[in-house]
Amino acid sequence: MVRSLKTLFIICSLIVSLYAGSTSKVAHTITIAGTADLQGMLEPVSGKYDLDFDGHKEEMTLGGLSRISTLFKQLKIDNPSTVTVSTGDDLMNRYFHIYKGRAILSSISDVGYELYAFGNHEFDKGSEVLAKALEGTSFQTLCSDLNVSTSALKGKCRPYVIKEFDGVRVGFFSMMTEDLPLVTSERNVTIISDNVTTAKEMVILLKEKESDVIVALSHIGYKADVRLAKQVKGIDLIFGGHSHDYVKKMGRIGKTAIVNGGEKGSQVIKVDIPLTKELKVLHKEMSMTAIPVSQTLRPNESIDKKIVKYKDGFPATIVLGQTKREWDMSKDEIRQDESAVANMINDMMREQFKVDIVLNNGGAFRGQKSYKAGPVTDTMLQEIDEFSNYAYSLKIKGLYLKEILERSAASYGEGGFLHPSGLRYRITLSGQPQLLKEKAVIKQGTRVDEVEVLIDDRWQQLDLDREYTILSNSFIVNQEGDGYFWFNKYGTELKNTYTTFYSLLADFLRREKVLTPGEKDGRIEILHAKKSI
């Protein structure tokens, strides 16, 4: 803890200095400071943080809008040529569900954010809700690559913004993830063009408008930001979001610097952009500082009082919709049998992301009890999606799918037991279970057969040489949980959808009001299954 506190004080001390690496040729310094992916976390969040990027996490409490407000004010005092930004995905969680975005966006406005770039979650309740939540806010909203002409957002966001400080013109534009149609049900807002095309066009436009500095507020993810910088010249800074990545140091591709605003407001990312008196950007001397939003910062009392008032208005639980049939999430159901609820959720994911197969382990479905027919609440969904794992898509060959299913059969009765969509298979428990050691199969399993995949509405035998598109969760894909090393080792085109069970189900209930599991359809057949393990 001592090391992290020391680091914290060193970083915070940088606030009082404009630009530690300045030289005699620096005539101006523009500062861009902000966050990304606040996720509705208006209050401080306790957790384990690795502020030193050395792999060692320590328990701390960071974040909170009232302290971000204090930090922003100090940065403005240090350098009046400072612009405060958010790169989206702030509208989430209870404040969003109850107050439909008004609590979050009005508070963000009070904090002193000046520029706002939408993330995909801003559209989780539709553009009409978003447009109403923007009413009365003081920040400027960017939507450079979005067609909002047929939505309630018409006239409420801009393709670009230019701010001038002491003769320096700073041009801003925004970029949305190209997956917007997949990760939201919003249909009145569409993406005008791909990210590269948008960026090239905006660079040309902002240069025509005599911008000396060009900043992209991006919600496409850090890896996509890097790929973009390799294809588009003329962007001085990409301030990104969507991937929740705090980076140890600023990325550099040619003359383009890349940072990411992280998540939950635990740190404010500050970038100093120095210029000569001829208004030329000194790219090599640009610097990034990650400033923890420490509880040592004095909170803005008026913002704290406003948030407390919103919080006092929370009901004990929020009814999101209804179910006409019980949701059986008991361990026996989830880990030893086909599950009607797992079928329902996996089928919804396969439909939304247009993949061949969805596979989720039984341990990802929590709750561990039956929920009676009647109201579906936010508490119920939070219990079911206790781990909030993101869904990842990838491609993998049928050969490895067969081994993955043998791993599922060997995990019968445990959390590693897999529930599919777009695939069906048979488990014979009297067969030889697969044995693993150090991410390798040391004994092949013989429990799985009759594996079929639904292709073009027709069941086909699993093709060991064919590459299938798969959707699964981060626990078994990234962390290789329950022994599933195949996804990391053999999967290709890995992509985070930033979708959880909770966000998928809550969005469906917002639209349809009723969500009822269907009958089991035999997608998992178990021979000689024991009733208890």
N, C-alpha and C positions, 0 to 999 in steps of 0.2 A: 504493500500500500504506500510505503514511503516513496518508492521510486516513481509511482504514478502521480502522487501529489507533487513531487518535485517537478515532474514533466508538466503537470497542469499549471503550476505557478510560472514556469519558464515560458510556456505558450501564452498564457494570459498576459504576461508582461510585454509581449510583442504588440499588444493592442495600443500601447502608448507611443509606439514608434511607427512612423509612416512607412518607411521602407528601409530596412536594415542594410540592404546591399546597394544603396544608391551611390551613384558616382557623379562627378561634376557635370556629365553630359545630360543627366536627368533634369528636365525642366518641368515635367508634369507627372503625376501619378494618379491613375484611375483605379479605384478599388471596387471590385465586385464581391459581394458577400451574401451568403444565403444558405438555403437548405433544400432538400428534396425528400419526397416520400414521408411526410409528417405522419400519415396514416391516422389522422384524427387524434393524435396524442397531444392534447393541449396542456397536460400536466407533466411534471417530471416522471421519468420512467426508471425504475430500479432494475438492474441486471448486471451481467458480467461483461466488461468492456476491455478491449485490448488497445489502449490509447498509444502504446509504444510500438505497436505492430511487431512485437517479438514473440507472438504466440502465447503470451501469458496474460490471461484475463483476470481482472479483479472486480469484485462486487462494488458498485457505486450507483448513485442516483444522479442522472443527468437529464437535461432538457427542460421543457416547460416554456410556454410562450411568454410568460411574464419576465423570465430571465433572458430570453432571446431579445425581447424589447430593450432591456437594459444594455445588452451587448451591442445591438444596432445603434443605439444612441451614442454610445462611447465611440464606435467606429466612425460615426458621422462627425464627432468632435475631433477625432484624430485626423480625419481627412474628409473635408466637406465634399470632395469629388468621389463619393461612395454611392453605389447603387445596390439596394437590397433586393434579392430575388428569391422566388420559389419555382422549382421545376416540376411541381405537380404531385399527384397522388396524395393529397392532403385530406380529401373527403372520404373518410372511412370510419368505422366503429360506431360506438353508441351516440356520440354527439351528432353524427351524420344521420343515423337512423331516426333519431328523435326530432332533431331540428332541421333536417333536410338541407344541410349545408350552411344555413344562416349562422349558426353558432361558430362554426369553424372559420368561414370566410370573413365574417365581421371581426372576429378576434384577430385574425391575420392582418386585416386592414389596420386595426388599432396598434398592432405591434410595430408597424412601420415598413412592412414589405411594400416595395414600389412597383415591381414587375412580377407578373404571374403567368407561367406557361402551364397549360392544362396537362394533366396526366390522364391515363385511360380511366382511372377510378373516379375522376370527376363526373363521368358520364354514367355511373352505376345506377342512378335513379332517373336518368334521362336529361335531355338538354333543357327542358322546361324548368325542372327543379334547380338545375345549375344556374340558369338565367335569373331566377328569383333570388337565389342565394347571393348573386353578385350585386344585387341592388343595394345602394348605399355604401359600397366599398370604395376606398380611395385609390387602390392600386390600379395600374393599367394592365390589361389582359391581352396576351398575344395568342394568335391562332394562325400562324403563317401558312401552314399546309392543310388547313381544314376549310371545307366548304360548309359554311353555316347559314347560307342564304335562305334555306327552307326551314330553319329551326328558330327556336325562341332566342338563340344567341345572336341573331342578326343585329348588327350595330353595337354589340356589347364586347367585341374583341377586335384587335387590329392585326394586320399582317406584319407590321414592324413598328418599332419605336426608336426615335433618335433623341438622346439626351446630350446637352451641351454643358461642359464645365470649363470655364476659363479659356474658351476658344477651342476646346477639344470636343469633337462630335463623336459620340459613341452610339453605334447602331446595333439594335437588338432584333433578333428573330427567333422563332420557336420551331421545334420539330416534335412530332408525335410518333410513337411506335407504329410501324406499319401493321402490327397485329391488332389494331383497334377494332376492326370488324369481328375478330375472333374473341376478344376478351371483354366485349361489352355488347349489350343488346341495343344500344343507340343506333338508329338508322337514319335519323334526320341530319346527322353530321357525318360527312364522309371525308376521306383523305384525298386531297387534290392530286398529289403526285408522290413518288417515292422520295425517301429522305435525301438521296444524292441530288436528284433533280431540284428539289426544293432548295437545298443549300446552295447549289450553284446559282440559281436564279436570284436568291436573296443577296448573295455576295455581290452580284452585278448591280442589283438595284441599290443596295446600301452604298456602294462605291459611287454610283451616279448621284446619290444624295449627299456626297462629299463626307462620308463617315471616315474618321481617322482610325477608329477602332471598331472591329466587328465581333460581336459576341452572340453565340448561338445558345439559347436556353433549350436544352434537349431533354426529351423524355423517351429515349430509345435504348438506354443501357450503355454501360461503359465500353464493352467490347464493340458494340455497334458504333459508338462515338469514335473509337480508334479506326475502325474500317472506313468510316466516313471521312476522317481527317486525311487518310491516305489517298482519297479520291477527289477531294475538294480543296482547292487552295484559296487563301484569302480570309479564312476565319482565324482571328487572333486567339479566341478563347471559346472552348466548348464547356459550358457549365451544365453538367448532366444530372439525370435522375433515372428512375425506373429499375436500376439494378441493385440499389441499396448498398453500393460499394463506397466505403471510405477508402481512399487510396493513400499509401504511405508517402508518395511523392507525386508531384504533378507530372502527368504524361506529356510527352512532346513528340509530335509528328511534324517534321519540318518546322515551320513557323507557327504551328497551331499547338496551343497548350490545352490540356484536357484535365478536368477535375470532375468529381461527383459529389453531390450533396448528401450522400449517405441515407440515413433513415431516422425517423422518430424524433428529430430535432436534438439529438444528443450532442452534436457538434455543429458549429457554424463554420463553413468553409469560406475563407477570405483569400482573394487573389489580387495581388498588386500588379498593375500594368504600367510600367514606366514609359515615358515618351520624351523625345528630344524637344528642343525649342522649335524645331521645324515640324513637329508633330509626327515624327516617325516612331513607331513602336520598337522598343528595345526588347526583342523577343527573348534573347538569352538571359535577360535580367528579370523577367517576370518571376514572381514567387507565389507560393501557396502556403497558407498557415491554417491548420485545423485547430479551432478554438473550442475546447470542451465547454458545454453550457453547464458549468458547475453550480452547485448549490451555494458556493461562496459569493456568487453574483447576487446583488440586491434585486429582489423581484419588483416589477412594476405593480404597485398595489391596486391600481384601478383595473388592470387586466385580471389580476387574481380574483378580485371581487366579482367581476363579470363572469368568469369561468365557474366560480362557486355557485353563482345564481343559476347558471345553466345546469350545473350538476345537481343542484337541489331539486330541479324539475324532472329528474330521471324517475321513471316508474320502476318498480321492483324488477320487472321484466317487460320486454317489448314483444307484443304479438305481431309476428311477421305474416302469418297466414294460417291455413288450416290443413289438416290431414284427415281423410275419411277412414283410415286404417292405422292400426298401431305400427310403430317403428320398433322392431325388435333388435336391440343392439347388445343383447346379452353375449357373454363370451362363448357359450355353447353354439349360438347361432353364427357368430362372426368368425370363429376359429375352427369349427368342426362341420360346417354345412354351407350350402349355398345360402346367400343372404338376399332377401328381397330389397332391403335398403341399399346394400352395396351395389346390387344390380342397377337400381334406380340412379344412384349417383354416378356410377361408371358409365351407364348409357348416356346420361346427360353430358358427361365430359367428352365422350366419343363423338356425339352429335355436334357439340360446340366447336371442337378443334379438328374435326374431319380427319381423324386418324383411323388406322385399321383396327387397332387393339388398345384397350385400356387395361392395365393391371395395377391393382392396389392391394397392399398387404392388409390382412385382418387387423393388425395392430394399429393401422392408421385410422380405423373407425372406432371411436371411443364411446363414452356414455355408459357402457356396460350394464344396461338395464333396458326395459321396454318402456316406450313412451306411448301413452294411450292415444286413441283417436281424439281429435280436437285441436286446440291451438298449437301452432308451431312457433316457438319463441326464440329470441336471440340467445337466451341462456341455454336452451336445448341444443341449438346449433353449435354454440361454443363448446358445450360438453362433448358433442359428437366429433368436432374438429379440434380437439384439445391441443394438438401439436401444430396446427396451422401450417402444414407442409405445403410448399408450392408444387404445382404440377409441372413436370418437364416432358417435353416431346423429344423423340430421337428416332433413329432408324437402326434396326438390328436384324440380322439374318435368322431365318427359321431354325437353323441348327442350334443357335444359342437359346432360342425361345424354348426348345424342347428341354434343354438343361435347366432353364429357369423354372419350368413347370415341374421338373423332378425335384428341384429345391423346394417348391411349394408343397409337393406331396410329402417330402421328408419333414416339413414343418407343420404337418396336420396337427391341430390342437394347440398351435402356438401362434404368435403374432405374425410369423412369416408366411402363413397360409394365404395364397393369392386368390382374389376375386377378379374375374375378367369381364370385359365387354367386347363383343366382336370376335370372341373365341369361346370354344367349349372343349372340355376335356374330361377324361375319366381317371379316377384314382382307385387303384386296387391296393388296399392297405396291407395285404399279405405279401406284396412284392418287396424287393430289396430297396431300402431307402438310400438315397444318394448320400455320400460322405464327402465332406470338404476339409481341406487343410491349407491354410495360408493362401487363400484366394485361388485354389485349384481343386478340381474334382479328383479325389483319390480312389473313389469307388462309384461307378455309374449306378444310378437308380433304375429300377424296373417297375415303378409304380404307375407310370403315366402312359396311357395310350388313347386312341380315338380322339386325337387332337385335330380340330377343324377350325377354320377361320372364315368369317363371313365377308366375302368379297362380292361386290355388286349384287347384294341381296341373295347370294347363293352360298351355301356352306361348302367349303372346299378343304380337302386334306391339307394339313400344314406342309408347306414346301420348304424343305431344309435349306435350299439354295436361294430362296427368295428373300428380299429385304422388305421388312414390314415397318410401317410407322407406328410407334408405340407412345402411349402417354402413361406416365407413372409419377410417383411422388418423390420429393427430394431426399427423403430418408433412405429409400432403397436405391435411388439413382446416384446421388452425389455422395452420400455417407456410406453406401454399400451395406446398409442396415440389413439385419437378418441373414447375412451372408451373400447377398445378391451383388456379386462383383462384376457380373457380365455386362451390365449397362455401362459402367465406366470403362471397362476394358475393351469391349467390342462395339459399343454404340457409336454412331456418328450423327453429326448435325444436331448435337444436343442444344436444346433451347428452353429457357425458362418462360412459362406462360404468366407467372405472377398471379396465378389463380389458385384459390384454396377451396376446399369443400364448402366452407362457410360462405365465401363470396359468390360461388356458383349457385348455392341453394337460396341465399338471400335475394339475389338478383331475380331468380325464377319466381320466387314468392311475391316479389314486388310487382311483377307483371301479371302472374296468373292467379295469385291468391290461394290456390289450393295445390298441394303437392302430396300425392298419395302413392306409396309403393305398390307395384303390381304383384301378380302372382309369380312364384318361382317358375322358371322355364326349363330347368334341367341343364343349365350350362355347365354345372359341375356335378358329375355323377360319382358317387362314392360307394365302392363295393366293400362289404365287410366292415363298415364304419362302426367304431365303438361309440357308445353314448357318452362316455366320460373318459377323460385322459388324466 
